[in-house]
Amino acid sequence: MRRTPLLSGIIYIILGILFTYIAIQNIQRNEGWGIFTYFLIIIATFDLGTGLRMVAIHFKIINNKQRK
């Protein structure tokens, strides 16, 4: 079974949301911003960006198939 860009994008978006949630919990628990929190936010940013890009690629592929 092939993994489509849509499925990959959804997985990346879910991971980005999860890392953001963990970072927020870390801030509340430690009452501040630590190096681990910054690391989580950077990973969440990359995951969300990649997820949105993959979803956009999926819809571009669908549009190109419909035009042909």
C-alpha positions as YAML, in Angstrom:
chain: A
units: angstrom
residues:
- id: 1
  name: MET
  ca: [0.00, 0.00, 0.00]
- id: 2
  name: ARG
  ca: [1.41, 3.37, -1.03]
- id: 3
  name: ARG
  ca: [1.36, 6.25, 1.36]
- id: 4
  name: THR
  ca: [-0.15, 9.32, -0.27]
- id: 5
  name: PRO
  ca: [1.00, 12.89, 0.41]
- id: 6
  name: LEU
  ca: [-2.34, 13.51, 2.12]
- id: 7
  name: LEU
  ca: [-1.79, 10.74, 4.68]
- id: 8
  name: SER
  ca: [1.81, 11.85, 5.27]
- id: 9
  name: GLY
  ca: [0.64, 15.44, 5.69]
- id: 10
  name: ILE
  ca: [-2.00, 14.46, 8.22]
- id: 11
  name: ILE
  ca: [0.55, 12.45, 10.21]
- id: 12
  name: TYR
  ca: [2.98, 15.40, 10.24]
- id: 13
  name: ILE
  ca: [0.23, 17.81, 11.33]
- id: 14
  name: ILE
  ca: [-0.81, 15.48, 14.16]
- id: 15
  name: LEU
  ca: [2.82, 15.21, 15.30]
- id: 16
  name: GLY
  ca: [3.18, 19.00, 15.18]
- id: 17
  name: ILE
  ca: [0.09, 19.44, 17.34]
- id: 18
  name: LEU
  ca: [1.37, 16.79, 19.75]
- id: 19
  name: PHE
  ca: [4.78, 18.48, 20.09]
- id: 20
  name: THR
  ca: [3.08, 21.84, 20.63]
- id: 21
  name: TYR
  ca: [0.90, 20.34, 23.37]
- id: 22
  name: ILE
  ca: [3.94, 18.79, 25.08]
- id: 23
  name: ALA
  ca: [5.79, 22.13, 24.89]
- id: 24
  name: ILE
  ca: [2.85, 23.95, 26.49]
- id: 25
  name: GLN
  ca: [2.69, 21.36, 29.26]
- id: 26
  name: ASN
  ca: [6.44, 21.73, 29.78]
- id: 27
  name: ILE
  ca: [6.13, 25.51, 30.12]
- id: 28
  name: GLN
  ca: [3.31, 25.21, 32.65]
- id: 29
  name: ARG
  ca: [5.08, 22.54, 34.69]
- id: 30
  name: ASN
  ca: [8.47, 24.26, 34.80]
- id: 31
  name: GLU
  ca: [7.08, 27.80, 34.79]
- id: 32
  name: GLY
  ca: [9.38, 29.00, 32.07]
- id: 33
  name: TRP
  ca: [11.12, 28.45, 28.80]
- id: 34
  name: GLY
  ca: [13.95, 25.95, 28.81]
- id: 35
  name: ILE
  ca: [16.12, 24.51, 26.07]
- id: 36
  name: PHE
  ca: [13.85, 21.46, 25.82]
- id: 37
  name: THR
  ca: [10.81, 23.70, 25.25]
- id: 38
  name: TYR
  ca: [12.57, 25.55, 22.43]
- id: 39
  name: PHE
  ca: [13.55, 22.21, 20.90]
- id: 40
  name: LEU
  ca: [9.93, 21.01, 21.00]
- id: 41
  name: ILE
  ca: [8.66, 24.22, 19.39]
- id: 42
  name: ILE
  ca: [11.24, 23.99, 16.60]
- id: 43
  name: ILE
  ca: [10.27, 20.36, 15.89]
- id: 44
  name: ALA
  ca: [6.57, 21.29, 15.96]
- id: 45
  name: THR
  ca: [7.17, 24.14, 13.51]
- id: 46
  name: PHE
  ca: [8.97, 21.86, 11.05]
- id: 47
  name: ASP
  ca: [6.28, 19.18, 11.37]
- id: 48
  name: LEU
  ca: [3.39, 21.60, 10.84]
- id: 49
  name: GLY
  ca: [5.12, 23.25, 7.89]
- id: 50
  name: THR
  ca: [5.91, 19.92, 6.27]
- id: 51
  name: GLY
  ca: [2.38, 18.66, 6.90]
- id: 52
  name: LEU
  ca: [0.78, 21.69, 5.29]
- id: 53
  name: ARG
  ca: [3.17, 21.43, 2.33]
- id: 54
  name: MET
  ca: [2.32, 17.75, 1.85]
- id: 55
  name: VAL
  ca: [-1.43, 18.44, 1.91]
- id: 56
  name: ALA
  ca: [-0.95, 21.22, -0.66]
- id: 57
  name: ILE
  ca: [1.08, 18.85, -2.88]
- id: 58
  name: HIS
  ca: [-1.73, 16.29, -2.67]
- id: 59
  name: PHE
  ca: [-4.30, 18.80, -3.91]
- id: 60
  name: LYS
  ca: [-1.97, 19.98, -6.69]
- id: 61
  name: ILE
  ca: [-1.59, 16.38, -7.87]
- id: 62
  name: ILE
  ca: [-5.37, 15.90, -7.81]
- id: 63
  name: ASN
  ca: [-5.91, 19.12, -9.81]
- id: 64
  name: ASN
  ca: [-3.30, 18.10, -12.41]
- id: 65
  name: LYS
  ca: [-4.93, 14.68, -12.85]
- id: 66
  name: GLN
  ca: [-8.37, 16.27, -13.36]
- id: 67
  name: ARG
  ca: [-7.07, 18.67, -16.04]
- id: 68
  name: LYS
  ca: [-5.67, 15.86, -18.18]
...
